[in-house]
Amino acid sequence: LEALGITWQDAGPGEVLPAINTTSEQLASFEQLTDYQGARRNPVVHPKFAIGEAKFRTRQKRAARTMPDRLPRMLFELLEQERLESATPWHRPKLLALHQRAFCVLMRVFENRPYADVCHSLVNWQERGLLPASPGVNTLCAYFRDPELDALLKRLVRRIARVVRNLEYAAVLDSSSFSTLLSGNYRDSDRGKRIYRVNNRWLKAHVIAGPTTNVVSSIVITWNKRGPQDDKSNPTADVKFFMQLLRDTIELGWNLKFVAADKGYFDEDHYTIPMRELGIKVFIPFKRNTNATGKSAEMIEMLELYDKDPDGFDAPYNSVRPKIEGIFSATKRSTGASLWSRGEMIPEGASDEEFLTVGIARKNELMAKFIIHSLRQLVMLECL
């Protein structure tokens, strides 16, 4: 944690950890690790990672061993900093403070175990001084339905992304669905010959992330409506969230050189606006029989590159595009591909507005999954 400017002091049972004095400037000290241009052969690989395959695997295993202790402490540090910088009251009678409730929720997602087991582990963190009290099973379930938690988790996503803002030079976008039933299988439901559990519904996470650190910078959560992902009449289509995710990332200070996405984000405006207004090249593969008639100059430029120099187009695209699939895979393997939280299902024949409205419990849980993934990447950065 030296790069973060944080010094951990272990506390035994019954001892209280010292006050947290971390500032935004200390968290931003990751700016010292920004010499990514030195990696000429593969710009996605940061020089910090160029330590040899054997050393990398050794340190990766060390990070995995220390993850159960490092990640909760890092999470507590970030939440404590959010509390100190917030102007809103954080405490309500007979309940834990908001940042402490968020810690309990995120620990439930991190451990990915039944609520009773998580409550038992929270007792251990109470003994170590991170919590004044440990919640019961019903109380922990109620924390997921806390509407105040939604805004805090969004701020936490942005705070983590700002930590690595100077390590990223590109961004990649995609979406993935999560089941509302524990036995749901999206591959069988979406592409299989038989649809299992027809009463199942799927939540869709629209995500943008950095390929160097695999940290997620912005998330939009909707229900999943079947249909072409480049059809603007579909309220949950990927193409409708491209500019929102990109602008959220740029606001965090990410100095992006280019952005990559699949054909589900194909739209003329997605070439024109980023290249003309933001100076960011867009690598989205073109559809078959796309022609330049009546198109913008920016789109024609990328179309000529795609047609006349396929290697020049594919090299940056293929260097970052698989990263987002790895992010979804890692998130689902570590925190689960389905949601434990319960709520009302979206009805058949729902309106467009209903597809964009997700229950607060499921929304908080899905947001927490990607927060945990980003924190795991920060722990890996510390150990490299």
N, C-alpha and C positions, 0 to 999 in steps of 0.2 A: 504493500500500500504506500510505499515511499513516493511513487509518482503522483498519488492523490493527495499527498501531504497529510496523511492520517496515521496516527500511531495507536495501535490497539493495545489495551492493557487487559489481560485476562482477569476475570473475577471469579473466585471460587464460590461455592454455595454460601448464600447469606451475605456475600459482599456486594457492594454497589459500585457500578462502573462510574468513573469520573465524568464530569460534564463534558459535553461535546462542544468543541470550539471550531469546527471545520467551517470554512467560508467558501463562497463560490469561487474566489480566486484560487484557493487551494485545490478545489476539485478541477478547475480549469488548467492545472499545471500539466495535464496531458499534452498541452501545446508543445512541450519540449520534445515530444516524440513524433514530429511531423515531417521528418526528412524522408518521406516515402518516394521522392523522385530519384533517390539513389538506387532503387530497385528497377533497373532498366530492363532486365530480361523479362520479368513478369511484374507489371506495375501493381497487381493486386496484392502481392506478397510484401508486407512491410519489412524494412531492414531489421526490425526487432525480432522478426520471425526467422531471419536467415542465420540460424545458429547450428544448422546441421540436423539431419533427420533423427539421429540417435538422441541428441540433447532435447530436441523438440518433444519426442515421445516420452522421455523421462519426465520432463516438466509438465507435460500434459497429464500424466498419471498422478503427479504430485498435486496438481490442481484438482483432479477428481477426488483424491483422498481428503483434501482440506475443504472441499466445497461445502459440506454440511455445517461447518463452523464459519467459514469466511463469508459466504453469501448472506446469512442472516445478519451478521454484524455490519456488513456493507449496506444492507437494506435499512437497518436501524439508523445508520449514519445519515443516509439520504433523507429518510423520513424526518429525522430530527432537524436537519437543515431546512427542510420544507416548513416545518412548524415554526422555526425561528424567523423565517422570512415572510410568513403569512400574517396578514392583518386581521384575519377572521378568528373568532373564538374557537378553541379546539376542544373544549371540555363541556360535557353535559353531566348533570348529577347522576350518580349511580352507574355511569358507563365509563369505559376507558376513553382517553383522549382520541381524537380522530386519527392521528398518526399511529397510535398504538393499535387501534382497531384495524388499520390498514396493514400493520405488521402481522397481526394474527391471520388476516385473510390471505396475504401473500405467502405466509408460512404454510397454510393449508394447501395452496396450489403447488408450492415448492416440494413439499413432502409427498403429495399425491397419494395420501393414505386416508382411511376412514376418519371421520371427525373425532371420534373418541381417541384414536391414537395421536392425532395432532394436538388435541387438548392436553394429553399427557406430556408431550414434548414442550408445550408452552409453559407448563409448570416448571420445567427445567430452566427455561429462559427467564422465568420470574425469579427463580432462585439466584440467577446470575445477574440480576439487576436491570434487565432490559424492559421488564413489565412490572407495574405495581400489583397486578392481579392477573390471574389466568381465567379466561372465560370457559363456560360449560359448553356442551355440544349445541344446545338450542340457541344459546347466545351467539356462538360462532356462526351458526347458520343465519341468524338475523343480521349479522354484520355484512353479509353479502348483499342484503337488500337495502343497505344504507345509501340513500341518494347522495349524501355528501361525499361518499367514497369515489363516485364517478369522476368528479372534477379533480380530486387528489391524484387518482391513478393517471389521468391524462397529463397532469403537470409532472408526474414522476417519469413518464415516458419521455417527455421533452427534456427533463433535467439529465437523465442518463444519456440521451442523444447529444446534448451539448458537451458532455465530458469528452467525447471522441470526435468532435466536429472537425478538428484539424487533422485527423487521421484519414478522413475520407475524401476522395476526389471524384467519386461516382455514386450513383444510386440505382437500385433495381426495384421494380414493382411487380406485384402479383397478388393473387387472392387465393384463399383456401377455406374449405368448409369444415365445420365442427359439428358433431352429432349432439342432439339433445337427449338421445337415449344411449345408455352405456354399451349396448350391443349393436349400434349402427355401424355400417361399413359404407363409406362414401363411394369407393370404387365400384362395389357391386350395385349400389343404388343409382349412380350416375352413368356408368358405362356397361354394367353387366346386363345379361339377358333377362335376369329376373330381379325385380325390386324387392328387397327384403325389408320388413317392418314398414309397411306402407304408411303407417300413422306417424312415422318419424319426421321431424323437421330439422333443417340444417341452418346453422348460423354461419355467416360468411365474414371473414376478416380480410379487409383490403389493407395491404401492408406495403410500406416502402422502407428499405433498409440499406445499409452501407455494406459493400462487398469486402472491405478490408477487415472490419471488426465484427461483421454480422450483427450489429446493433440496430434495432428497429427505431426509426425516428418518428413515425406517425402511423396511426391505426384508425380505420373507420369500420364499424361493425354494423351489419345489416342482416336481415334474413336472406336466404338464398332462393331466388326465383329462377327457375330453369329457363334457358333460352340462350341465344348467341350473346357472347360477352361484348361484342362491338355494336350491339343494337341499343341505341339511345332510348328507345321506348321501354326497355327493360329497366325498372328503377334500381336494380342491384347490379347492373352490368358493370364490368371492370372499367369500361371506357368513360363512365360518368365520374370517376373519382381520381382520374390521373392528375389534373391540375390542382385539386385540393391537397392531395398528398405531397405533390412536388413543392407547392408554395409553403406548406407547413414545414417542410424540411429546410428550405432556403431561409426561412425566418429564424432558424436555429443557428445560422452562421456557417452552414456547410458550404464550402467553396467547390461546387460541383463543376466538373468539366463535361461530363456527359451522363445521360440516364438511359437505361435499357429496360425494355418490357416486351411482352409477347404480342401476337397479333390481336389479342383481345382489346388492346388499347389503341388500335389503328384508327386515326382520325387526323384530318388535315390540320386542325388547330393544334394538335399535340406535337406537330413538327414546327408550326409557325410561331406560336407564342413563346415557347422556351428559347428558341434560337434567336428570335428577333428582339424580345424584351429582356431575356435573362442571360443570353450568351451561352446557353447550354445546348450541346448537340444531343439529338434524340435518335437512339437506335431502336426502332421498331420495325420488324420485317414487313415488307410490303406484300399486299395480297396479289394473287395472280391476276394478270391483265390490267394492273394499275397503269394508267398513262398520265402524262404530265400536262395534258390539255386543261387550261384554266386553273392550274394549281399555283400555290404561292412559290416564291423563289426559294424559300427554305426547304419546302418539300421536294422541289425539283432537284435541289442540290443533293439531298440524301438519296433520292431515287436514282440519280446518275451514279452515285457511289455504289449503290446496291446492284445496279445493272452492269456497270463497266469495271468495277473493282470489287468483286465479291469478297476477296480476302481482306481488303481494307475495311469492309463493313462487318464481316464476321469476326475479325480478331477482337475488337473491343466488346462486341456483343457476347460472344461465347466465353470471354474471360470473366464476365460478371453474372450472366443470366442464370447459370446453375446455382449460384449462391442462394438465391431466394428459395429455391426448392429445398436446399439443405437446411435453411432456417425453419421452414415449415416442418420438415422431418424431425429436426432436433427438438422443436417445441412440442410436437405430439408424442415423441418418444419419452421425453423427460417429464411432461406434465399431463399427458393423456390427450387422446384425440376426441374425447367426448366431454360433456359438461355435467357436473353433479348437480348444479343449481336447478331449481324447478320454478315453473311459472306458467303462464298461459301460452298455449301454442297458437301460432298464427293460423287463422281459419282458412278453409278452402275458398277460393275466389276473393282473396283479400285485395284491398285497394293498394295503390302505389305507396301511399303514406304509411299504411300498416306494415309494408315490407321494410320500411326504413325505421320503424319503431321497435326496439328490442327491450325486453324486460330488464330492469336494473340489475337483478341478481346475475343473470346469464352474461350480461354485458360486462359487469365487474369481473366475473371469473375469467372470461376470455381475454380481457385486457390484462389481467394479472398473469396469464400464461406467457404473454410476450414480454412483460416486465421481468419475469423470472429468467426467461431466455437471455435477455440483454444483460442482466446481472451476472449470469453464468459466463458470458463473454468477457465482462470486466474482470472477473476472477481469473480467467485464463490469461488475460493480458498481464495481470500482476505476476503470474508465475512464469512467464516467458522471459 
